[in-house]
């Protein structure tokens, strides 16, 4: 379970970064 939780946290971080990139492109930033 511990490994799964760590993997999930990394996925969340990558997902947040992806959102920031998308917002940056759409916002013209």
C-alpha positions as CSV (number, residue, x, y, z in Angstrom):
1,X,0.0,0.0,0.0
2,X,2.9,2.4,0.8
3,X,4.3,2.1,-2.7
4,X,0.9,2.7,-4.2
5,X,0.4,5.9,-2.1
6,X,3.8,7.2,-3.2
7,X,3.0,6.5,-6.8
8,X,-0.3,8.3,-6.4
9,X,1.3,11.4,-4.9
10,X,3.7,11.5,-7.9
11,X,0.8,11.2,-10.3
12,X,-0.9,14.1,-8.5
13,X,2.2,16.3,-8.8
14,X,2.6,15.5,-12.5
15,X,-1.2,16.1,-13.1
16,X,-0.9,19.6,-11.4
17,X,2.1,20.4,-13.6
18,X,0.2,19.4,-16.7
19,X,-2.7,21.6,-15.7
20,X,-0.3,24.6,-15.2
21,X,1.2,24.0,-18.6
22,X,-2.3,23.8,-20.3
23,X,-3.4,27.0,-18.5
24,X,-0.2,28.7,-19.5
25,X,-0.7,27.9,-23.2
26,X,-4.4,28.8,-23.1
27,X,-3.6,32.0,-21.1
28,X,-0.8,33.0,-23.5
29,X,1.6,32.9,-20.6
